[in-house]
């Protein structure tokens, strides 16, 4: 063991203290580790972990659960069948790994028949929804309409948010926003680099750096087409819907979600929204920032399947789910197979009445009314998404819903 006396160390200590400090050099300061974590949120080698730890990286707004929890009783347990497609047979485990599954649950008639947590995930983990949040925002719009907070779906957004009147969103109706038919000049491309897209700029400045609110640029955005004339998937449309909700209800999105959806629906755990903008001042990311447990997403799917009823009592307005999932079909399927779009819900297949709340990187609440089945699959697809994952995911869903 080396022993150094303070008498020997003292001259060195004094020399160190007496040394003049060099001029400040910004390049000597490491990057903010929180910003770095956010920048690597989607990285394929760590996203299986990141997607259930968003609260550790972002500012959040709590959505507390209530006292009366909706039971999810066990049903007749199923053994997941081998996956079969195009003459190829794989085990369930191989399918789950090929489709980057973090967690999956299957309800039949409101009962749990299969549940699987993978990649060291746990029932208490709260998983990022990504764009499944758009479907939740649609439910909240329906509730606000039913409560008279919104007078009509054909009201222009500018009626509730006057700041929007100077841009292309001012006279876009709430219905057109729900249908992703705003006509504004926005392309859902996340092109970073020397000439970043508007979507990339919003993502970086609102979500990564927290310098602005997601919907701020909606006040000055230009028009590309007549409102209602074409489908154009735009998270900015849903951000505007969130802003409308905030102004129409006089509440934050988190508070309105908790009091009018999360608690009446009987959710078991607290959820949260990721917030944009300056700390303490930003608003909830209504288009992509909801987080909840696997089982609570399943409860939400069951609520939708039951036309908004919980134990015979309405949580959602009667008929809202039928209206919200009445799809406008596409002339041609989208690159990932989308066949139609409703009020922030997707039609992904030809199964009668089936609809999906769909999020980036493989987040699904798949509702199959014909078999009374709800499937929630929370995934960690690498980006860009491999071409096989959507086809193989839906094919297995069809196996699980088959008679």
Secondary structure, DSSP 8 states (H G I E B T S, - for coil): -----HHHHHHHHHHHHHS------GGGS---HHHHHHHTTT-TTTHHHHTT-GGGTS-EEEE---SS-----B--------EEETTEEE-HHHHHHHTTEEEEEEEETTEEEEEEE-TT--TT--EE-TTHHHHHHHHHHHHHHHTTSS--TTSBHHHH-GGGGGSTTTT-BHHHHHTT---BS-------STT--HHHHHIIIIIIS--S-TTGGGGT--B-S-TTSS----HHHHHHHHHHHHHHHSS-HHHHHIIIIITTTT-SS-EEEEB-SSTTT--B-TTT-EEE-HHHHHHHHHHHHTTTEETTEESS-TTHHHHHT--EE-SS--TT---EE-SS-EE-S-STT-EEEEETTTEEEEEEGGGTEEEEEEE---SS--TTHHHHHHHHHHHHH--
